[in-house]
Amino acid sequence: MLVKTPPPPYYAVIFSSLRADDDPAYHETALRMVELASNQPGFLGMESARNEVGITVSYWENEEAIRQWKRQTEHLDAQQSGRKSWYSAYAVRVCRVERAYEFG
């Protein structure tokens, strides 16, 4: 399902990753992160896909909402587990959405 976002401007955080292993705790934590992010002020939605490379795009009202999410305690713990066990590599990109359109 595609996220219905408000008219721009808003922000997108793109998280691209390569998994290191298939630890069952990863899936539980990923579901918890979606739940937590959904309750963060300024969260607009999230889209995710995984094949060889996993890509999750989360949408936010502003940069302060992104900073608050990055500092959320359980999210910090998940970031540490990701670096330690779950990912062989990842990249985070923060973008300001200036223009958006859709089909369908």
N, C-alpha and C positions, 0 to 999 in steps of 0.2 A: 504494500500500500504506500502511496506517495503522500508526503506531508503537505497539508494545506497551510501555506505560510501567508503572513500578511503582506501588504504591499511593501516593497523595499523603501528605505534601507533596513536591513537586519544583518545578522552575522551567521556564518557557517563555520563549524569546526570539522575539518576532515581528518579522520584518523585512519591511516592505512597501515596494515600490519601483515607480518609473516609469522605464522604460529610455529613454536618450537616443539610442542607436544600436544597430546589430546587429553590433558588432565580434566577429569569430570568437574572439578571445582571451578574450572574456567567458565563452564556453561552456567552454573549456578550464580557465579559472580557477575557474569554478563547480564543475566536477567535482573539481578539486584541493581546493577548500575542503571539500567533502563528505568526501573521503578523509582530510584532515587532522583535521577535527572528529571523525570516527569514531574516531580514535586518541587523542583528548584524554581525560585522566582526567575522569570525571564526565559524559561525554556519554551520553545515553540514546537519541537518535534524532532524525530530522528528517523533516518533511513539507513539500512544496513544490508550488505551482501558479502558473501564469502565463497571464493573458489580457492585458487592458489594464494591470491592476495585478498585479505579482508579489508573492506572499506565501510566505515560508518561515518555518516554526516549528521551532525546534530545542528539544530538551528536555534539561535538565541536572539533576544531583543536587542542586546547591547554587549559591549565588551566587559562591563562590570559583572553582568550575569555569568559570563564565561569565567572570569577570574574567581568568582564565588564557587562555581562548580569545580574548578581545578583545586580549590582549597578544602572542599568537602571531605571530612575525615575518612569515611568509608571509601570514597573515590581515591584518596591518597594511598590507602592500604592496597587497593586494587592495582594502582599504578606500580607500586613496589613489587607486587606479585607478578605483574606483567613483565617487568624488567628482569626479575629473578628467574621466572619459570616458564611463562606462557609464550613469550615472543622471542624470535631470533632477531627481529628488527621491526621498527615501526617509525612512522613519521606523523607529526601533527602539523596541520596548516590551518591558520585562522584567517578567514576572508570576510570582507564586507560585501554583502550582496547589494549591488547597485541597480540591477535590472533582473527581472524574472518573468517568464511566460511559461505557459503549459499547453498541453494538448490532451484531450480525452477526459 
